[in-house]
Amino acid sequence: MDGWLPPGAPSLFGLAAALVGGLVIGLERGWSQRVVEEGQRVAGLRTFTLIGLVGGVLGQLGGDLALAAGLLGLGALLGLGYLTSDRPRDHGITTEIAAMATLLLGALATRGQPEVAVGLAVVVAALLEAKAPLHRFLRRLVEGELVAGLKLAVLAAVVLPILPDVDVGPGKLLNPRSLGAIVVALAAVSYLGYWLLKLFGARVGPLLFGLAGGLVSSTTLTLSAARISRRDPGLARPLAVSAGVANAVMLVRILVVAVVLAPELAQRLLPAFAAALAASVAAIAVLWWRGTGDGLPKNVADHIEAPVPVGESVLMALLVTGVAAAAGLARDAFADRGIVAVAAIAGLADVDAVTITASRLAASEGEAILTTAGLAVATAAAVNLAAKSGLAFIVGGTGYGTAATVALAVTGVAGAAALAVTGL
């Protein structure tokens, strides 16, 4: 940009960005203090705009020492204003911190990053304006939700980065960093699903319940819905819709994993899984039309397990590890038929481990393993449908079990028929 701009234009652009950043933050501060009486205000529109400009000048003309002196001077002025003003002494210091941030962003604008400075100024203004909703959120936040969020942060920011990114185990199929990423992803999606249900569950009912649960584990969702149905049999049909939606999400999730890890495998699976998904959507529509008038209870979130199921996520990662290792050993002992046998056993609990393992095999070995990998995924999905049907009856009772099994059976039959016609 410097090549075609007139001399001095970059400097002027940086100063203009510093001015705009201060103006944006000043607008929010001035508006929020519009009802505060004279003598109780700390800084408003004009003051913040000038602070941004001063920061820009210090950033352009002075070094780090000058900027530090500017921060100290601003802090002294703000402290003096606090002591001499008439505002209550229990008032927070948000405005003072915002003023110091404005000075630093002004300096950043004239040190080669004007776009970043203005963008951060907008973020600061938005954060300041969000005081009321943030405080409401904190008042509604319970200790378990905070602890779960911190667990997720530790997993993502502390544990995951220190895991080695190396391939180990039979066939070099195991990667600690990849397994850690599975744990973080499952925990994050579960946490997101929990908040979706807590905030909006009563409005969108079974569909949202199934969507959030299906993103984590359709088997877990089917079991959770069965428990609710056992306590309240009148919700059998709506909860069967939830199970159907979670199952449809599972099918989509399988295809997405295959597309990312092994596109050739996804192409093989597409006809059968597309037919199964279409049948699943049709069954969900029928169940929805016939029995979701009452929706789910308003306190749906009270029926959900811990927001961040770290233990379940770790078990899922270990299941992936076990399936991958078992697939390697079974293949060595029984050739490719061993992989399908392992998939049938693993499918009793979940399909993701089989999908990931089969996709990685297909990606590493290509055409030679595609048919076996596809059969493994299809077998795991079929066994999983049957297992969920059994759970629905055993845990949820006849009403829920019958309705859920109809949706699951229609899905499985459609997929099997398409598989028989098109093959792998």
Buried (B, 14 or more C-beta within 10 A) or exposed (E): EEEEEEEEEBEEBBBBBBBBBBBBBBBBBBBBBEEEEEEEBBBBBEBBBBBBBBBBBBBBEBEEEBBEEBBEEBBEBBEEBBEEBEBEEEEEEBBBEBBBBBBBBBBBBBBEBBEEBBBBBBEBBEBBBEEEEEEEEEEEEEEEBEEBBEBBEEBBEEEBEEBEEEBEEBBEBBBBBBBBBBBBBBBBBBBBBBBBBBEEBBEBBBBBBBBBBBBBBBBBBBBBBBBBBBEBBEBBBBBBBBBBBBBBBBBBBBBEBBBEBBEBBBEBBBBBBBBBBBBBBBBBEBBBEEBBEEBBBEEBBEBBBBBBBBEBBBBBBBBBBBBBBBBBBBBEEEEBEBBBBBBBBBBBBBBBBBBBBBBBBBBBBEEEBBBBBBBBBBBBBBBBBBBBBBBBBEBBBEBBBBBBBBBBBBBBBBBBBBBEEEEB
